[in-house]
Amino acid sequence: MAEKSRWCSVWIGSETGILKGVNVAKKQAFNFSDFSTLTREQEVSAMCWGDDLESEVLVGCVNGTVKTFSVEKGKFTEFRDCSGGEGPFRGLAVHNSSLITCVESGVLKVWKEGCPDTVEVNVGRDVYKMRQSTSEGHKVAIGGKENDLKIWDLQRPEEPVFKAKNVANDWLDLRVPVWIRDLQFLPESDKVVTCTAYHQVRLYDPSLPQRRPVLETSFEEYPLTALSLTSDANSVVVGNTQGQVAVIDLRQGRLLRCLKGFAGSVRALQCHRSLPLVASCGLDRFLRIHNLEDKHLLHKVYLKSRLNCLLLTSRENIQEQEEKVQESQEEVKDDDIWAAMPTVTDEVSTKGK
Amino acid sequence: MVASDNEEMDFAEPQVKGKRKKKDNKAESAKKHLKEKDAEMEKLQPTSNGDNNTESCFPPTFSVSDIKNKQRRHFMFMKLKQQKKKEKSDLKKKRKREREALGDKAPPKPIPKTIENQRVYDETVVDPEDEEVALDEGTDEFSSYFNRLTNPKILITTSDRPRGRTVRFCEQLATVIPDSHVYYRRGLALKKIIPQCVARDFTYLIVVNEDRKVPNGLVLCHLPNGPTAHFKVSNVRLRKEMKRRGKDPSEHLPEVILNNFTTRLGHSIGRMFASLFPHDPNFIGRQVATFHNQRDYIFFRFHRYIFKNEKRVGLQELGPRFTLKLRSLQKGTFDSKFGEYEWVHKRHEMDSCRRKFHL
């Protein structure tokens, strides 16, 4: 299992509760869950990396447990009961070895390592997404149905740092409904991009006094379910419930290109950190990897269950051929020797975590 | 003139070669015929050129449609057609003779190519021993029916103010599906009907849509948690319009036959149809409802059978008959605005290959 899991470049959580790893270079997919114990309650609803080295995957299940999967060992190492509030997890994040969870009913909790008491923040009802800032790990953004974008600083959990204001009434002077489905921080800035079930894409800038979006654009006419910023953060990839995926420019709000080949609703999208690649999964049970520049479908993997969440490694050798992978495997074997050596001080072991 | 003729022959050659390629898989004797044909083509071409007197601007490939004289063109075309027909029948006769000469040793007849047996490989075709699909299906929305926890109860309604055939179609559908109740729509919104259905323990909601008095759409919504399938309905033949039809169906619970639902999507659709009918059919009634999938079209037929002796079975169609084509499969109960689709038929993207099937 360890040998298999180490080279998986995409991790996917499914509706049946199975954690799947896909090795894109070898075109192989593995299941890392035991079928006999699975029930619908273990449906994966959120996923995140356990650390910056991407050696652990945290899997949030609908029944309120967070499982820790070790990529090196290829198995689940820890089960943690993080229940509280109602509904499935809408976001998981890790900051300084403490775990941040948020459930649908709006209870955001910070679970400190080895400490039973938690910080609890009520962020409002019907949360659809919680995501952490990439540059400042203690900041999280939250949005949901009739729950407009809020940014919380977890060091001062009393009040949100930023509260968005709904856009102006429409041409009939009616209130515009709010339903954020997905959001993401722009890297190295406070800006947040959101997508809504009313097919709008909005960009908020908390550094300005204006609390309304600085940019708004819309795409097609079905609810947008997932979004991901491209590596250069100039554009955003959005997907909707009918399987239409588009790249939208964030400077002008223009539609740049559409990606094809989807059959059903897109549940998760993620762009590679440096390469022009986007991985997507959804209800049509396929993992697809597109090239963002020429729109080509590079990989299409059938994974047998409806897929909920997705994590893409930031390694750059995702698509490289067998030989190169083997080379690097040897390197890792060297690393193994180093890893197997007894550690002298405690400091090193804590760093490893 | 001669030079240009030669040139023409050079260009005409690949055309014939192309034909040869197509016939490659046929018996070798065909080649002989082609050679004869080549010779005939040679004969044909100078005459046509002579007629037109336009050697310089004449396109290099010869075709009958280049002849400008209508009578002449017609004549040549008829000739060409007759010649082709003759060749074909000769070839057929020859093959038959060969087969007869070989007798029992004759090679088996080649299987004709159809777009179904040339189907593009589909990785989603379900392997019956697949653990993961079994797990998925064992816990999905239909599992309570297949674990015999619930009995189907169906509500049939139409679009608002149904007229003509749609009304009769609904009535006849209700005689096919046991424990189904036809209700007048009364202008109600589907989203308001669904909670009421759930409260009254209905497991299915069927909505027949019509266009100009003809049923053209069917929404099949599984309750309480979905999924919802949307079909196009065509070729509806009601009981009255059918020839050699049996007596009206009896109250017995029919058997169900589901054919060719092989892919993962097909499985979901097949399970959906299966859970429309109660468990344990009354075999004494000898009635069968068939959902036959062929090239992504689902054909519905309703029959009564009888075993005449050990070998022969008599079939009697009871009607109605219709054809369904899946348009979309949506997760959850009917919600066309915010519902998430598991599969949507996208014509321009998905129908680019005729040999690719989804069910």
HADDOCK unambig.tbl for C-alpha pairs under 7 A between the chains (distance, minus, plus):
assign (segid A and resid 16 and name CA) (segid B and resid 136 and name CA) 6.20 0.50 0.50
assign (segid A and resid 40 and name CA) (segid B and resid 139 and name CA) 6.65 0.50 0.50
assign (segid A and resid 222 and name CA) (segid B and resid 337 and name CA) 6.81 0.50 0.50
assign (segid A and resid 223 and name CA) (segid B and resid 338 and name CA) 6.25 0.50 0.50
assign (segid A and resid 241 and name CA) (segid B and resid 340 and name CA) 4.92 0.50 0.50
assign (segid A and resid 241 and name CA) (segid B and resid 341 and name CA) 5.90 0.50 0.50
assign (segid A and resid 242 and name CA) (segid B and resid 341 and name CA) 5.77 0.50 0.50
assign (segid A and resid 242 and name CA) (segid B and resid 344 and name CA) 6.69 0.50 0.50
assign (segid A and resid 263 and name CA) (segid B and resid 343 and name CA) 5.11 0.50 0.50
assign (segid A and resid 263 and name CA) (segid B and resid 344 and name CA) 5.69 0.50 0.50
assign (segid A and resid 264 and name CA) (segid B and resid 341 and name CA) 5.27 0.50 0.50
assign (segid A and resid 264 and name CA) (segid B and resid 342 and name CA) 4.54 0.50 0.50
assign (segid A and resid 264 and name CA) (segid B and resid 343 and name CA) 4.41 0.50 0.50
assign (segid A and resid 264 and name CA) (segid B and resid 344 and name CA) 5.97 0.50 0.50
assign (segid A and resid 265 and name CA) (segid B and resid 340 and name CA) 5.70 0.50 0.50
assign (segid A and resid 265 and name CA) (segid B and resid 341 and name CA) 5.23 0.50 0.50
assign (segid A and resid 265 and name CA) (segid B and resid 342 and name CA) 5.95 0.50 0.50
assign (segid A and resid 283 and name CA) (segid B and resid 342 and name CA) 4.98 0.50 0.50
assign (segid A and resid 284 and name CA) (segid B and resid 342 and name CA) 5.41 0.50 0.50
assign (segid A and resid 284 and name CA) (segid B and resid 343 and name CA) 6.21 0.50 0.50
assign (segid A and resid 302 and name CA) (segid B and resid 124 and name CA) 6.98 0.50 0.50
assign (segid A and resid 304 and name CA) (segid B and resid 133 and name CA) 6.54 0.50 0.50
assign (segid A and resid 305 and name CA) (segid B and resid 136 and name CA) 6.79 0.50 0.50
